[in-house]
Amino acid sequence: MIALMRVDHRLLHGQVAFSWTQYVDADCILIANDSVPNDELRKTTIKLAKPPSVKLVIKNIDDSIEAIKSGVTDKYHLFIVVESVEDAWRLASAVDEIKSINLGGIKMKEGSVNISKAINLLPDEIEKLTQLVGKGVEVEIRQVPNDRKQLFTECV
């Protein structure tokens, strides 16, 4: 079961790893990213941030989609973390079980618009998230679980 998908440009890190994992009662974290599986330094850093009692899996986006669709992840309460809106859109467009996306940290880029604390989106990212909302996916903004949930549609 997919508990939550989070977009965070830092991927998995410290307090966020622990607070969100506990909040959604996840027993497995899937880092879905095309570059991390081939980057030993980033993999090591992510492994250090993982809560000790939680399984960590790092796969590229296509392999993540395949694993979820195959049912191999069904036995887990899965917390998916992606680095970008593009990655979230690819996953959520391919996997109907993704019903909620948390925007937690998206850094400023040239041409992006700040829509909320720590959330900066390019026009095409706004369009992709709007498409997902149109498909019935809840897109919400919260850095940590104790923050007030703010819907993406309220900010754009």
C-alpha positions in Angstrom: 0.0 0.0 0.0 1.3 3.5 -0.8 1.1 5.6 2.2 2.4 8.9 0.7 4.6 10.2 -2.1 6.7 13.3 -1.2 8.5 15.7 -3.5 11.7 17.0 -1.9 14.8 18.2 -3.7 16.9 16.9 -0.8 15.2 13.5 -1.0 15.6 11.7 2.3 17.1 13.7 5.2 17.2 13.8 9.0 14.1 15.0 10.8 11.9 14.8 7.7 12.8 11.1 7.2 11.8 10.3 10.8 8.7 12.6 11.1 7.1 11.6 7.9 7.9 7.9 8.2 6.3 7.8 11.7 3.4 10.0 10.6 2.4 7.6 7.7 3.5 4.5 9.6 5.8 3.5 6.8 7.9 0.3 7.0 9.5 0.9 3.6 10.9 4.0 1.9 11.3 4.0 -1.9 13.6 6.6 -3.3 12.5 6.9 -6.9 15.1 8.8 -8.9 17.0 8.3 -12.1 20.4 9.5 -11.0 20.7 8.2 -7.3 21.0 4.5 -8.2 24.3 5.3 -10.0 25.7 7.8 -7.4 27.4 6.0 -4.5 27.9 9.2 -2.5 24.2 10.2 -2.7 23.1 6.6 -1.9 25.4 6.6 1.2 24.0 9.9 2.4 20.4 8.7 1.9 21.2 5.5 3.8 22.5 7.5 6.7 19.2 9.4 7.0 17.0 6.2 7.0 15.2 5.3 10.2 16.7 2.1 11.5 13.6 0.0 11.5 12.5 0.9 8.0 13.5 -0.9 4.8 15.1 1.4 2.1 14.9 0.8 -1.6 16.5 3.0 -4.3 15.3 2.5 -7.8 15.1 4.6 -11.0 11.6 5.9 -12.0 10.8 3.1 -14.6 11.9 0.4 -12.2 9.9 2.0 -9.4 6.8 2.0 -11.6 7.4 -1.6 -12.6 7.9 -2.7 -8.9 4.7 -1.0 -7.7 2.6 -2.4 -10.6 4.0 -5.9 -10.2 2.6 -6.0 -6.6 6.0 -6.7 -5.0 5.6 -3.6 -2.9 2.0 -4.5 -1.7 3.3 -6.0 1.5 4.7 -2.7 2.6 3.3 0.5 3.9 5.3 2.5 1.3 6.6 6.0 1.6 7.8 7.2 -1.8 10.2 10.1 -2.1 11.1 11.8 -5.4 13.3 14.7 -6.2 11.1 16.6 -8.6 7.6 17.3 -9.8 8.5 15.7 -13.1 9.4 12.4 -11.2 6.2 12.6 -9.2 4.1 13.2 -12.4 5.7 10.3 -14.1 5.0 8.0 -11.2 1.5 9.2 -10.5 0.5 9.2 -14.2 1.6 5.5 -14.4 0.4 4.2 -10.9 -3.3 4.7 -10.1 -2.7 3.8 -6.4 -0.9 7.1 -5.9 -3.7 9.3 -4.4 -1.8 11.9 -2.5 1.4 13.9 -3.2 3.1 16.0 -0.6 5.2 18.9 -1.8 7.9 19.4 0.8 10.8 21.2 -0.7 11.3 22.4 -4.3 14.2 24.8 -4.7 14.1 28.0 -6.7 15.1 27.8 -10.4 15.3 30.4 -13.1 11.7 31.1 -14.2 10.1 29.4 -11.1 7.4 31.0 -9.0 7.3 30.8 -5.2 3.8 29.5 -4.3 4.5 28.6 -0.7 7.3 28.3 1.9 10.0 26.2 0.2 7.9 25.5 -2.9 9.0 27.0 -6.2 7.4 25.8 -9.4 8.0 26.3 -13.1 5.0 26.9 -15.3 5.2 23.3 -16.7 5.4 21.9 -13.2 2.2 23.8 -12.2 0.6 22.3 -15.3 1.7 18.8 -14.5 0.4 19.1 -10.9 -2.9 20.6 -12.2 -3.3 17.5 -14.4 -2.8 15.2 -11.5 -5.4 17.1 -9.4 -7.7 16.8 -12.4 -7.2 13.0 -12.1 -8.3 13.1 -8.5 -4.8 13.1 -6.9 -4.6 15.3 -3.8 -1.5 17.6 -4.0 -0.7 19.2 -0.7 2.0 21.3 0.8 3.6 20.6 4.2 7.2 20.5 5.2 6.5 18.4 8.3 3.4 16.6 9.4 2.6 19.1 12.1 2.3 21.9 9.6 -1.1 23.0 8.4 -2.0 21.1 5.3 -2.3 23.5 2.4 -3.8 22.4 -0.9 -1.8 23.1 -4.1 -4.9 24.5 -5.7 -5.2 27.2 -3.0 -1.8 28.5 -3.8 -1.7 28.8 -7.6 
